[in-house]
Amino acid sequence: MAVKKIMIDPVTRIEGHLKMELEIEDGVVVDARAVGTMYRGLEPLLIGRDPRDATYVTERACGVCAGSHGWASSLTLDQAYGAQVPAGGRILRNLILGAMWLHDHPLHFYHLCALDYLDIMAIAEYQGKDPGLQAVKGKILKLVAAGDTSPMTPRYKPDEFCVNDPELVTTAVAHYLQALDMQAKAKKMSAIFAGKQPHQSSIVVGGVTMLPTMSIVSQFRSMLMEQIDFLEKVYLQDVVTFGTGPLLPLAQAGIGGGDLNFLSFGGFARDNEGKDPFFKPGIILAGDLNNIIPLDAQKITEDVHYSWYKGSAESKNLFDDTTIPDLDKKDAYSFVKAPRYEGHPMEVGPLARMLVMQPKVLMDLITQYEIKPGVVARHAARAVETILLAKEMINWIDALEKEMGTADFKIHDTAHWEAPDTAQGVGLTEAPRGALGHWIKIKDKKTENYQMVVPSTWNFSPKDEKGVYGPCEKALIGVPVPDPDNPINVVRVIRSYDPCLACAVHLIDPKTNEIMKYHIGY
């Protein structure tokens, strides 16, 4: 059978600009190219500036989990400056970022991915008596009648794996709406300690700037308990219901599994020395869960052979790497670089973190239902880790109150505020989407070089100089696509990574203000 080429451009319901080029033969993907179509250029912008600017400039890479960049940047500066973050500052950083995770993961499931698994019009067949669900049904049908179905359209046609039970679909849509309210509350939680969201203004080199009061801490605790109730009774239950029910064939087939190489930097320090992070660092190669390899940051390199950047063909250490665009580069096809760990492409994110950590609740679920790493497993890992993190945040609130009751409560190392003459530092942590690293070199008190390796750089990297696919590219190969005009399995795989290549907007027709809808294929 002839090879069919298709292109999805842009991939929607993600953060950023991504194009996916695919070759399909006999109903399965045989080749894939992940094309990052936007040049970021934040790293060159920092050269020659005060190193402390990096915290706020790098946050502008994204408006969803921007605080993660502020956190990683501050960790980088902590090391370069020799700052010792006091317990109060460490705990407040954890709470600021933890609240952002409570916002981010449910958003991904309900508002970015759920529509890939629901036949939304099954809601018209709902015959139940629940007044809340009846109201949701009426609202959706009214929007359909008015032709106003955004953001639930445009979308690919439902297939045999889409949930079409009217009760389940109507309940899921009700939870979709409830999750919007919970997102806003999670953002407010983070802003209580961070000054504002998005783009927090409290985390800085040496700690934080916002001195909490018991009243604010009590407010945060109350909102956290409301989040936990939603996460346990709604979010996790929906993921388990779908993943072990209608979507179980996808889960057991391991659709979108890839090479099964996983990387976690670890994150959320629970002691001042950073020896006991909540998320554990580690490496898994070829799916061997019995051999968690210790992380060695010196083994991280970036390759630009197929990226629109100047540089030598071989991989480079991050302290000396550069970000200089080369639009005429032969064979290049993406603005995303190709990070590798000891030469291996690595999946990062919730599944990587949970397989390194191996919490009993997730491992039991995987064993009981024979779930393989892939699309559904990523959703399950994301839901489980959200609840684990939320419950750990209770311990951090308790610890913060205890610290506030001491005579020498501190939130910042003020002795290490000014930049050193010469230094370098690296900050490795976990963002909601995966392993996040920042590297800085300082000379004459100014930034000499700066590099960021973000989660989607790992997951959506192009091929490297050896021709080895990036994680998502590899995960797409072998994915069934019975109808090339309706590649719903492809976008299921892509969105399961929660890609974030930068902030993006819909394209609006300037005459009608309608969202332009299009699909490009060949």
Steps between C-alpha positions, in 0.01 A plus 500: 500500500628848412634719776261779594647825629300723731580815692322636807577870519439646748447237766234665717408472868866522599722783621711625212568448133534141378467334163502123456600342169411132462529215253232231519515158339248217539311702759791566738753780544839402354680834532447816705662841525420735788550854373531780753407802291581792730839645595513591869831683533478576871849371575686750276285777647655437842864531395660812647219560749487481878471126580199568723302609194492136389234409755245734345607489135492120480153492655375670184562178309153389610192632675377165633781374723720809479592472866686179423752701298530753780565212738758331275673832435516580871643155574763571236584833660496347850784274392691768310466757781565250779165588659361281778121514482353491855227252588227766479601596147528137390153412630338808346658419163352149525153634579506760222598241241289221647186709457592550137510123450150473647394748234693346213423127507117515515512770229691259278258213550169682475567791268777377272457122474153384602344592166724239333317231698138621506220497245374833624164475322407193706390760752184547291391147597530556874171396664599514866323706764800672661412872485864603473565270205171603339617862522832408337317316222276800438794739491698291250203437270418871503856582392485238224172643372658845491805371315725610787686184596849634578716390674360150449547531125673473258601142573548168327205264461439256786625145443430164666704596807302817573268481799140527380301402808266799559536484880881490490528769234260740675677446831837562335377826349368608841844429645657692211307805616575435869871472421497855361398630841759287678772628267424858595517410869834320456642807328382712791672262743830550324452878473446527876869427556636597157360852465321425174432231242599440233863615517556493875712769661604348834757228422849650471858388549540411867135428577178701468391858567149455641483476882187297584252560780306234689180632344634445148632155591159405638334619179743294291433190713124533457532532123740206488250272674235599244743410221574161653129423522459578128812308400399184687126496435490638145831512312650165603164324480444622143847388391454156657145462364607574144841330515376170643173506307448628145869582447640176643585356155717807432659466845578130463638544148739769622411729211762775478754330726824583320851390602414476871795713609399722792670789678416686821713780646311484829343799666334664802779487760392380844824594677738794471774284350274374219575136578136395543289640213136401479540394136804277471774540239580200284542340160316202349630349176305265270216468750706323768309606812721284720807709423459867594830659395630797704485833316828654380436849360841498330362244253240742361581644156312668216521413132406746221562286191133526393425830674504850347799608709865555434743278682730206461354171391591331827305543821621769742508555874227738611728760661662565161202445271364782284165600352576660162235442231595371153193499278683367192649198672490186286282214630378702800127490569435640849577787735508243780843362588566133579606450864641160582609319815817308428382492140147376579177687421299516822131542578438743784184589688250335734548146370878529531473641853255236616694208350813623675306552825271193457221592745294198599166650393616541139701179477203299632275660238749420224535140618130435557393623156817401309557859389809565291691829477328723247217747455267378776784430744612863467155622603490258794846605619406867475188454714675288763795735542269801534331347803829382651643850464187668637510284813871570545416870491308453826830399662666811355228725638549339842877550470455863395283577802762340724777708341295818536479434872878508545699808599732486199242436224658595168389487138812626322880482508568874483877448525509363144301753301770667292644316200845338530776610263527160335289189557283238341196312619242245398145466626323170446140452608166363385234706325151353450601385151832350605869550566604866479856626507666842485875561462684833551856629465580834666794725412563852630172476696303461175347200326757365256287207382160353585326182388162346572396143430125484551281187524362525148855535366554147627164358392470675163860501389584425137739224400860527613821467298469119514151515351335392826143630535386726781263346759168614351616425145587145607177463696298583188663234285272197495193692615188388307344758267214321318384827341778745401239777486413437865831434681350511849746246643786726392375799697421276796866406516623857448273652763572226755843663546332836574729682253596855580710659227403855604181705531270511198171665394220402266500656156212744477334621181533882530168557323277257687694438826436128445765242578648379173470123464724305267678171448799476270574162345666347198 
